[in-house]
Amino acid sequence: MTFKLLAVSAALIGFAVTGAVIPGICDEVSPAAPVKVAAASQAVTAPDFTGISNWFNSKPLNIADLRGKVVLVDFWTYGCVNCVNTLPHVTELYAKYKDKGLVVVGVHTPEFPFERSASNVQAALKRHGITYPVAQDNDSKTWDAYRNQYWPAQYVIDQTGKIVFQHEGEGRYDEIDRTVAKLLNASS
């Protein structure tokens, strides 16, 4: 191995390691990020899905057609370790409440160019057992509409289309579950 190749390899490994753990470089948040819960009077209407290049596991969806349902919008990208760590919890929540009125929509917003590939996203869905709808947001239009800043981020939308719960980063799984259960009048 040449010195130049070794130096480039070390730099890439260093970037990957620091990018996965230092917020701001990879725009990921530590589990200690605060939860934002909106009272009904303070809740804002959820933006629609916009600029979506592909839909997986579903026909194209829009927020207006989802009124009457509880919706969990999960911003993620398959190359983000924190996002991957949340996927078992999101898929479990979907399995638990999908027959009670919960719709989960994953919004895959890439951070790196290789994450823009539809076939790579499809492979990630298969690898992680994701069967709920996933929107491929390659141009970050839906990301921008939500004014999102972090991977991962979850938004719970009530039956009237209002965002009532928002969380960035890993964790708070029980709170998300309780919020969804309360909106669905289901026991968690």
C-alpha positions as CSV (number, residue, x, y, z in Angstrom):
1,M,0.0,0.0,0.0
2,T,1.5,3.4,-1.0
3,F,1.8,6.2,1.5
4,K,-0.7,8.3,-0.4
5,L,-3.3,5.5,-0.3
6,L,-2.7,4.9,3.4
7,A,-3.0,8.7,4.1
8,V,-6.3,8.9,2.1
9,S,-7.7,5.8,3.8
10,A,-6.8,7.1,7.3
11,A,-8.4,10.5,6.4
12,L,-11.6,8.8,5.2
13,I,-11.8,6.6,8.3
14,G,-11.2,9.6,10.5
15,F,-13.9,11.6,8.8
16,A,-16.4,8.7,9.0
17,V,-15.7,8.2,12.7
18,T,-15.9,11.9,13.7
19,G,-18.8,12.5,11.4
20,A,-20.8,9.8,13.2
21,V,-20.3,11.2,16.7
22,I,-19.7,15.0,16.4
23,P,-23.0,16.9,15.9
24,G,-22.6,19.6,13.3
25,I,-20.3,17.6,11.1
26,C,-22.8,14.9,10.3
27,D,-25.7,17.0,11.6
28,E,-26.7,14.2,14.0
29,V,-27.8,14.9,17.5
30,S,-27.0,13.2,20.8
31,P,-29.8,11.4,22.6
32,A,-30.0,14.2,25.1
33,A,-31.7,16.6,22.6
34,P,-34.8,18.1,24.1
35,V,-38.3,16.9,23.0
36,K,-40.6,19.6,21.7
37,V,-44.2,18.9,22.3
38,A,-46.8,21.4,21.1
39,A,-50.1,22.0,22.8
40,A,-53.0,21.8,20.4
41,S,-53.3,25.6,20.4
42,Q,-49.6,26.0,19.5
43,A,-49.3,23.2,17.0
44,V,-48.4,24.1,13.4
45,T,-49.9,22.4,10.3
46,A,-47.6,19.8,8.9
47,P,-46.1,20.7,5.5
48,D,-46.8,18.4,2.6
49,F,-44.3,16.0,1.1
50,T,-42.7,18.0,-1.7
51,G,-40.0,17.4,-4.3
52,I,-40.1,13.7,-3.8
53,S,-38.2,11.8,-6.5
54,N,-39.4,8.3,-5.6
55,W,-41.9,6.6,-3.4
56,F,-41.1,3.1,-2.0
57,N,-43.7,0.7,-0.5
58,S,-46.6,3.1,-1.4
59,K,-48.1,5.3,-4.1
60,P,-47.4,9.0,-3.6
61,L,-48.9,10.4,-0.4
62,N,-49.8,13.8,0.8
63,I,-50.7,15.2,4.2
64,A,-54.2,16.3,3.3
65,D,-55.1,12.7,2.3
66,L,-53.8,11.4,5.6
67,R,-56.2,13.6,7.7
68,G,-58.0,11.4,10.2
69,K,-54.9,9.3,10.7
70,V,-52.0,9.7,13.1
71,V,-48.8,10.2,11.1
72,L,-45.2,9.7,12.1
73,V,-42.8,11.4,9.7
74,D,-39.3,10.0,10.2
75,F,-36.4,11.9,8.5
76,W,-33.4,9.5,8.0
77,T,-30.7,8.4,5.7
78,Y,-29.3,4.9,5.5
79,G,-25.6,6.1,5.9
80,C,-26.3,7.7,9.3
81,V,-25.5,5.5,12.2
82,N,-27.9,7.3,14.5
83,C,-30.7,6.9,11.9
84,V,-30.0,3.2,11.6
85,N,-30.1,2.9,15.4
86,T,-33.7,4.3,15.4
87,L,-35.1,2.1,12.6
88,P,-35.9,-0.9,14.8
89,H,-38.0,1.4,17.0
90,V,-39.8,3.0,14.1
91,T,-40.6,-0.3,12.4
92,E,-41.8,-1.7,15.8
93,L,-44.1,1.3,16.3
94,Y,-45.4,0.8,12.8
95,A,-46.1,-2.9,13.4
96,K,-47.8,-2.1,16.7
97,Y,-50.1,0.6,15.5
98,K,-50.6,0.4,11.7
99,D,-53.9,-1.4,12.1
100,K,-55.1,1.2,14.6
101,G,-54.7,4.2,12.4
102,L,-50.9,5.1,12.4
103,V,-49.2,5.9,9.2
104,V,-45.4,6.0,9.2
105,V,-43.7,7.9,6.4
106,G,-40.0,7.6,6.2
107,V,-38.4,10.6,4.4
108,H,-35.0,9.5,3.2
109,T,-33.0,12.7,2.8
110,P,-29.4,12.0,1.7
111,E,-26.4,13.6,3.3
112,F,-23.8,12.2,0.8
113,P,-24.0,11.7,-3.0
114,F,-24.0,7.8,-2.8
115,E,-27.2,8.0,-0.6
116,R,-29.1,9.5,-3.6
117,S,-29.3,6.2,-5.4
118,A,-32.8,4.7,-5.5
119,S,-31.3,1.2,-5.7
120,N,-29.2,1.9,-2.6
121,V,-32.3,3.2,-0.7
122,Q,-34.3,0.1,-1.9
123,A,-31.5,-2.2,-0.6
124,A,-31.5,-0.4,2.7
125,L,-35.3,-0.8,3.0
126,K,-34.9,-4.5,2.5
127,R,-31.9,-4.8,4.8
128,H,-33.8,-3.1,7.7
129,G,-37.2,-4.7,7.0
130,I,-38.9,-1.4,6.3
131,T,-42.4,-2.0,4.8
132,Y,-44.0,1.4,5.5
133,P,-44.0,4.2,2.9
134,V,-40.7,5.9,2.3
135,A,-40.3,9.1,0.2
136,Q,-36.9,9.8,-1.4
137,D,-36.2,13.5,-0.8
138,N,-33.0,13.9,-2.8
139,D,-33.3,17.6,-3.2
140,S,-34.2,18.2,0.5
141,K,-37.5,19.9,-0.4
142,T,-39.6,18.1,2.2
143,W,-36.7,18.5,4.7
144,D,-36.7,22.3,4.0
145,A,-40.5,22.4,4.3
146,Y,-40.3,21.0,7.8
147,R,-37.4,23.2,8.6
148,N,-35.6,20.1,9.7
149,Q,-32.0,20.3,10.7
150,Y,-31.0,16.9,11.9
151,W,-30.8,13.2,11.1
152,P,-32.8,11.4,12.5
153,A,-35.8,13.5,13.4
154,Q,-39.4,12.4,14.1
155,Y,-42.6,14.4,13.8
156,V,-45.9,13.1,15.1
157,I,-48.9,14.6,13.3
158,D,-52.4,14.4,14.8
159,Q,-55.6,13.6,13.0
160,T,-56.2,17.2,12.1
161,G,-52.8,17.5,10.4
162,K,-51.0,19.4,13.2
163,I,-47.5,18.6,14.4
164,V,-47.9,17.8,18.1
165,F,-44.6,16.2,18.9
166,Q,-41.1,16.6,17.5
167,H,-37.8,15.0,18.4
168,E,-34.3,15.0,17.0
169,G,-31.8,12.2,17.5
170,E,-32.0,8.8,19.1
171,G,-34.1,7.9,22.1
172,R,-37.4,9.1,23.5
173,Y,-39.0,5.9,22.1
174,D,-41.4,5.5,25.0
175,E,-42.5,9.1,24.7
176,I,-43.1,8.7,21.0
177,D,-45.1,5.5,21.7
178,R,-47.2,7.1,24.4
179,T,-47.9,10.1,22.2
180,V,-49.0,7.9,19.3
181,A,-51.1,5.7,21.6
182,K,-52.8,8.7,23.2
183,L,-53.7,10.1,19.8
184,L,-55.0,6.7,18.7
185,N,-56.8,6.1,22.1
186,A,-54.8,2.9,22.2
187,S,-52.9,1.3,25.1
188,S,-49.2,1.3,24.6
